[in-house]
Amino acid sequence: MYDEGLIMYGIINYDDIVHGMITIFQVITLEGWSTLMYNLSDTSPQWMSEIYCLLLVLVGSFFLLNVILAVIMDAFDEVAAQEEEVEAKQKADLRQLKIDYGYEVSDDN
């Protein structure tokens, strides 16, 4: 009667903003986007669904997803740099305390 693989149990749709965002995210991550394309081609002109899905895959997956990952990696690099600065400041403070209290300080410590 119905092809269960194409129905996707009503999860993948554009009925509201939440389901639409989930659907777009699914296409961008390349998980089951071809099933969505076939579902769209059943309800609209086939060329329109193919162009929509291919543009979404090309722009979303190969460009937008990489930009998002680059922003996340940049944030991790900033945090790592801040941690290095804090660690260097703590070492300098500890060295100064050792000098103030008369401990022998070498360049290694």
Backbone as JSON Lines, residues from 0, in Angstrom:
{"i":0,"aa":"M","n":[0.83,-1.19,0.0],"ca":[0.0,0.0,0.0],"c":[0.87,1.26,0.0]}
{"i":1,"aa":"Y","n":[1.57,1.53,1.1],"ca":[2.48,2.66,1.17],"c":[3.9,2.14,1.3]}
{"i":2,"aa":"D","n":[4.83,2.92,0.77],"ca":[6.23,2.59,0.93],"c":[6.71,3.24,2.23]}
{"i":3,"aa":"E","n":[6.95,2.42,3.25],"ca":[7.3,2.93,4.58],"c":[8.6,3.74,4.55]}
{"i":4,"aa":"G","n":[9.52,3.41,3.65],"ca":[10.78,4.14,3.58],"c":[10.61,5.57,3.12]}
{"i":5,"aa":"L","n":[9.58,5.82,2.32],"ca":[9.36,7.18,1.83],"c":[8.5,8.01,2.77]}
{"i":6,"aa":"I","n":[7.72,7.36,3.61],"ca":[6.83,8.11,4.51],"c":[7.6,8.75,5.65]}
{"i":7,"aa":"M","n":[8.56,8.06,6.2],"ca":[9.41,8.53,7.31],"c":[8.58,8.88,8.55]}
{"i":8,"aa":"Y","n":[7.39,8.28,8.69],"ca":[6.55,8.36,9.87],"c":[6.17,9.79,10.27]}
{"i":9,"aa":"G","n":[6.1,10.7,9.34],"ca":[5.67,12.06,9.61],"c":[6.68,12.94,10.31]}
{"i":10,"aa":"I","n":[7.89,12.46,10.46],"ca":[8.91,13.25,11.16],"c":[9.49,14.32,10.25]}
{"i":11,"aa":"I","n":[9.78,13.94,9.02],"ca":[10.43,14.85,8.09],"c":[9.36,15.57,7.28]}
{"i":12,"aa":"N","n":[9.11,16.84,7.64],"ca":[8.12,17.63,6.93],"c":[8.41,19.11,7.16]}
{"i":13,"aa":"Y","n":[7.63,19.95,6.52],"ca":[7.75,21.4,6.65],"c":[6.46,21.99,7.22]}
{"i":14,"aa":"D","n":[5.76,21.25,8.07],"ca":[4.48,21.71,8.61],"c":[4.62,22.88,9.58]}
{"i":15,"aa":"D","n":[5.68,22.89,10.35],"ca":[5.94,24.01,11.26],"c":[7.44,24.31,11.27]}
{"i":16,"aa":"I","n":[7.82,25.35,11.97],"ca":[9.2,25.83,11.91],"c":[10.17,24.82,12.52]}
{"i":17,"aa":"V","n":[9.77,24.12,13.57],"ca":[10.66,23.17,14.22],"c":[10.93,21.98,13.3]}
{"i":18,"aa":"H","n":[9.86,21.4,12.76],"ca":[10.05,20.27,11.86],"c":[10.79,20.7,10.58]}
{"i":19,"aa":"G","n":[10.54,21.91,10.12],"ca":[11.25,22.41,8.95],"c":[12.74,22.54,9.2]}
{"i":20,"aa":"M","n":[13.11,23.04,10.39],"ca":[14.53,23.16,10.73],"c":[15.18,21.79,10.87]}
{"i":21,"aa":"I","n":[14.46,20.85,11.46],"ca":[14.99,19.49,11.58],"c":[15.19,18.87,10.21]}
{"i":22,"aa":"T","n":[14.24,19.11,9.31],"ca":[14.34,18.58,7.95],"c":[15.53,19.18,7.22]}
{"i":23,"aa":"I","n":[15.7,20.49,7.32],"ca":[16.84,21.14,6.67],"c":[18.15,20.66,7.27]}
{"i":24,"aa":"F","n":[18.19,20.49,8.59],"ca":[19.4,19.97,9.23],"c":[19.7,18.56,8.74]}
{"i":25,"aa":"Q","n":[18.68,17.75,8.57],"ca":[18.88,16.4,8.07],"c":[19.45,16.42,6.66]}
{"i":26,"aa":"V","n":[18.98,17.31,5.82],"ca":[19.5,17.4,4.45],"c":[20.94,17.91,4.48]}
{"i":27,"aa":"I","n":[21.23,18.9,5.31],"ca":[22.58,19.46,5.38],"c":[23.58,18.41,5.86]}
{"i":28,"aa":"T","n":[23.17,17.54,6.77],"ca":[24.08,16.51,7.26],"c":[24.13,15.3,6.35]}
{"i":29,"aa":"L","n":[23.41,15.35,5.24],"ca":[23.4,14.3,4.21],"c":[22.81,12.98,4.72]}
{"i":30,"aa":"E","n":[21.96,13.05,5.69],"ca":[21.34,11.85,6.25],"c":[19.93,11.72,5.69]}
{"i":31,"aa":"G","n":[19.74,10.87,4.72],"ca":[18.43,10.61,4.17],"c":[17.88,11.71,3.29]}
{"i":32,"aa":"W","n":[18.74,12.51,2.7],"ca":[18.25,13.62,1.88],"c":[17.62,13.14,0.59]}
{"i":33,"aa":"S","n":[18.07,12.0,0.08],"ca":[17.49,11.51,-1.18],"c":[16.05,11.06,-0.99]}
{"i":34,"aa":"T","n":[15.73,10.49,0.17],"ca":[14.34,10.12,0.46],"c":[13.46,11.36,0.5]}
{"i":35,"aa":"L","n":[13.97,12.42,1.1],"ca":[13.23,13.67,1.14],"c":[13.04,14.22,-0.27]}
{"i":36,"aa":"M","n":[14.05,14.11,-1.11],"ca":[13.93,14.6,-2.48],"c":[12.85,13.83,-3.24]}
{"i":37,"aa":"Y","n":[12.79,12.52,-3.05],"ca":[11.75,11.72,-3.71],"c":[10.37,12.08,-3.18]}
{"i":38,"aa":"N","n":[10.27,12.32,-1.87],"ca":[8.98,12.74,-1.3],"c":[8.55,14.08,-1.87]}
{"i":39,"aa":"L","n":[9.49,15.02,-2.0],"ca":[9.17,16.33,-2.56],"c":[8.79,16.23,-4.03]}
{"i":40,"aa":"S","n":[9.45,15.33,-4.76],"ca":[9.12,15.2,-6.18],"c":[7.74,14.58,-6.39]}
{"i":41,"aa":"D","n":[7.21,13.88,-5.38],"ca":[5.85,13.36,-5.46],"c":[4.81,14.46,-5.28]}
{"i":42,"aa":"T","n":[5.18,15.55,-4.59],"ca":[4.2,16.59,-4.27],"c":[4.4,17.87,-5.08]}
{"i":43,"aa":"S","n":[5.5,17.98,-5.79],"ca":[5.77,19.18,-6.58],"c":[6.46,18.74,-7.88]}
{"i":44,"aa":"P","n":[6.7,19.69,-8.79],"ca":[7.41,19.3,-10.01],"c":[8.78,18.71,-9.68]}
{"i":45,"aa":"Q","n":[9.14,17.66,-10.39],"ca":[10.36,16.93,-10.07],"c":[11.59,17.81,-10.2]}
{"i":46,"aa":"W","n":[11.67,18.64,-11.23],"ca":[12.85,19.49,-11.41],"c":[13.02,20.46,-10.25]}
{"i":47,"aa":"M","n":[11.9,20.92,-9.67],"ca":[11.96,21.87,-8.57],"c":[12.52,21.2,-7.31]}
{"i":48,"aa":"S","n":[12.07,19.99,-7.01],"ca":[12.57,19.3,-5.83],"c":[14.03,18.92,-5.99]}
{"i":49,"aa":"E","n":[14.43,18.54,-7.19],"ca":[15.83,18.2,-7.41],"c":[16.73,19.42,-7.25]}
{"i":50,"aa":"I","n":[16.32,20.54,-7.82],"ca":[17.12,21.76,-7.7],"c":[17.19,22.2,-6.23]}
{"i":51,"aa":"Y","n":[16.05,22.17,-5.52],"ca":[16.02,22.57,-4.12],"c":[16.96,21.7,-3.28]}
{"i":52,"aa":"C","n":[16.85,20.4,-3.43],"ca":[17.67,19.5,-2.62],"c":[19.14,19.6,-2.98]}
{"i":53,"aa":"L","n":[19.45,19.68,-4.25],"ca":[20.86,19.79,-4.63],"c":[21.49,21.1,-4.17]}
{"i":54,"aa":"L","n":[20.75,22.21,-4.29],"ca":[21.28,23.48,-3.78],"c":[21.45,23.45,-2.26]}
{"i":55,"aa":"L","n":[20.49,22.85,-1.59],"ca":[20.59,22.75,-0.13],"c":[21.78,21.89,0.28]}
{"i":56,"aa":"V","n":[22.01,20.8,-0.44],"ca":[23.17,19.95,-0.14],"c":[24.47,20.68,-0.45]}
{"i":57,"aa":"L","n":[24.55,21.31,-1.61],"ca":[25.79,21.97,-1.98],"c":[26.11,23.15,-1.07]}
{"i":58,"aa":"V","n":[25.14,24.02,-0.9],"ca":[25.38,25.22,-0.09],"c":[25.44,24.86,1.39]}
{"i":59,"aa":"G","n":[24.49,24.06,1.84],"ca":[24.43,23.74,3.26],"c":[25.52,22.83,3.73]}
{"i":60,"aa":"S","n":[25.68,21.73,3.06],"ca":[26.61,20.72,3.54],"c":[28.05,21.09,3.27]}
{"i":61,"aa":"F","n":[28.33,21.48,2.06],"ca":[29.73,21.69,1.69],"c":[30.24,23.08,2.04]}
{"i":62,"aa":"F","n":[29.38,24.02,2.32],"ca":[29.83,25.37,2.64],"c":[29.44,25.77,4.06]}
{"i":63,"aa":"L","n":[28.15,25.8,4.35],"ca":[27.67,26.3,5.62],"c":[28.12,25.45,6.8]}
{"i":64,"aa":"L","n":[28.09,24.14,6.65],"ca":[28.51,23.26,7.73],"c":[30.0,23.45,8.03]}
{"i":65,"aa":"N","n":[30.81,23.65,6.98],"ca":[32.23,23.89,7.19],"c":[32.49,25.24,7.85]}
{"i":66,"aa":"V","n":[31.69,26.24,7.53],"ca":[31.84,27.55,8.18],"c":[31.51,27.44,9.67]}
{"i":67,"aa":"I","n":[30.45,26.71,9.99],"ca":[30.08,26.52,11.39],"c":[31.19,25.8,12.15]}
{"i":68,"aa":"L","n":[31.75,24.76,11.54],"ca":[32.85,24.04,12.18],"c":[34.08,24.93,12.35]}
{"i":69,"aa":"A","n":[34.34,25.82,11.38],"ca":[35.47,26.73,11.5],"c":[35.26,27.72,12.66]}
{"i":70,"aa":"V","n":[34.05,28.19,12.84],"ca":[33.75,29.1,13.96],"c":[33.95,28.39,15.29]}
{"i":71,"aa":"I","n":[33.51,27.15,15.37],"ca":[33.68,26.38,16.61],"c":[35.16,26.15,16.89]}
{"i":72,"aa":"M","n":[35.93,25.79,15.87],"ca":[37.36,25.58,16.06],"c":[38.06,26.88,16.47]}
{"i":73,"aa":"D","n":[37.64,28.0,15.93],"ca":[38.21,29.29,16.32],"c":[37.93,29.59,17.78]}
{"i":74,"aa":"A","n":[36.73,29.26,18.23],"ca":[36.39,29.47,19.64],"c":[37.25,28.58,20.54]}
{"i":75,"aa":"F","n":[37.48,27.34,20.14],"ca":[38.35,26.46,20.92],"c":[39.77,26.99,20.96]}
{"i":76,"aa":"D","n":[40.27,27.52,19.85],"ca":[41.62,28.09,19.82],"c":[41.73,29.3,20.74]}
{"i":77,"aa":"E","n":[40.7,30.13,20.78],"ca":[40.72,31.3,21.68],"c":[40.75,30.85,23.14]}
{"i":78,"aa":"V","n":[39.96,29.84,23.48],"ca":[39.94,29.34,24.85],"c":[41.3,28.76,25.22]}
{"i":79,"aa":"A","n":[41.92,28.02,24.29],"ca":[43.24,27.45,24.56],"c":[44.28,28.55,24.76]}
{"i":80,"aa":"A","n":[44.21,29.6,23.97],"ca":[45.15,30.71,24.13],"c":[44.95,31.41,25.47]}
{"i":81,"aa":"Q","n":[43.71,31.59,25.88],"ca":[43.43,32.21,27.18],"c":[43.95,31.34,28.32]}
{"i":82,"aa":"E","n":[43.8,30.03,28.2],"ca":[44.3,29.13,29.23],"c":[45.82,29.19,29.31]}
{"i":83,"aa":"E","n":[46.49,29.28,28.17],"ca":[47.95,29.41,28.16],"c":[48.39,30.7,28.83]}
{"i":84,"aa":"E","n":[47.66,31.8,28.57],"ca":[47.99,33.08,29.21],"c":[47.82,33.0,30.72]}
{"i":85,"aa":"V","n":[46.74,32.37,31.16],"ca":[46.49,32.23,32.6],"c":[47.58,31.38,33.24]}
{"i":86,"aa":"E","n":[47.96,30.3,32.57],"ca":[49.01,29.43,33.1],"c":[50.35,30.16,33.18]}
{"i":87,"aa":"A","n":[50.68,30.94,32.17],"ca":[51.94,31.7,32.18],"c":[51.93,32.74,33.29]}
{"i":88,"aa":"K","n":[50.78,33.39,33.51],"ca":[50.67,34.38,34.58],"c":[50.81,33.71,35.95]}
{"i":89,"aa":"Q","n":[50.21,32.54,36.12],"ca":[50.32,31.83,37.38],"c":[51.77,31.42,37.65]}
{"i":90,"aa":"K","n":[52.48,30.97,36.61],"ca":[53.89,30.61,36.8],"c":[54.72,31.83,37.16]}
{"i":91,"aa":"A","n":[54.43,32.97,36.52],"ca":[55.17,34.19,36.84],"c":[54.88,34.64,38.26]}
{"i":92,"aa":"D","n":[53.63,34.55,38.7],"ca":[53.28,34.92,40.08],"c":[53.96,34.0,41.08]}
{"i":93,"aa":"L","n":[53.99,32.69,40.79],"ca":[54.63,31.74,41.69],"c":[56.13,32.01,41.76]}
{"i":94,"aa":"R","n":[56.73,32.32,40.64],"ca":[58.17,32.63,40.62],"c":[58.45,33.89,41.45]}
{"i":95,"aa":"Q","n":[57.57,34.88,41.31],"ca":[57.76,36.12,42.08],"c":[57.6,35.85,43.58]}
{"i":96,"aa":"L","n":[56.65,35.01,43.95],"ca":[56.47,34.66,45.37],"c":[57.7,33.94,45.91]}
{"i":97,"aa":"K","n":[58.26,33.04,45.12],"ca":[59.46,32.33,45.56],"c":[60.61,33.31,45.77]}
{"i":98,"aa":"I","n":[60.72,34.28,44.86],"ca":[61.78,35.29,45.0],"c":[61.53,36.13,46.24]}
{"i":99,"aa":"D","n":[60.29,36.54,46.48],"ca":[59.96,37.38,47.64],"c":[60.25,36.67,48.95]}
{"i":100,"aa":"Y","n":[60.05,35.37,49.01],"ca":[60.28,34.62,50.25],"c":[61.66,34.01,50.34]}
{"i":101,"aa":"G","n":[62.53,34.32,49.41],"ca":[63.92,33.95,49.51],"c":[64.25,32.55,49.04]}
{"i":102,"aa":"Y","n":[63.41,31.9,48.32],"ca":[63.73,30.59,47.77],"c":[64.62,30.77,46.56]}
{"i":103,"aa":"E","n":[65.48,29.77,46.35],"ca":[66.3,29.83,45.16],"c":[65.45,29.53,43.95]}
{"i":104,"aa":"V","n":[65.58,30.36,42.94],"ca":[64.77,30.21,41.74],"c":[65.7,30.05,40.56]}
{"i":105,"aa":"S","n":[65.5,28.96,39.83],"ca":[66.26,28.76,38.6],"c":[65.35,29.09,37.41]}
{"i":106,"aa":"D","n":[65.91,29.12,36.25],"ca":[65.13,29.44,35.05],"c":[64.19,28.31,34.67]}
{"i":107,"aa":"D","n":[64.44,27.08,35.13],"ca":[63.58,25.94,34.8],"c":[62.27,25.99,35.54]}
{"i":108,"aa":"N","n":[62.24,26.55,36.75],"ca":[61.01,26.58,37.57],"c":[60.18,27.73,37.21]}
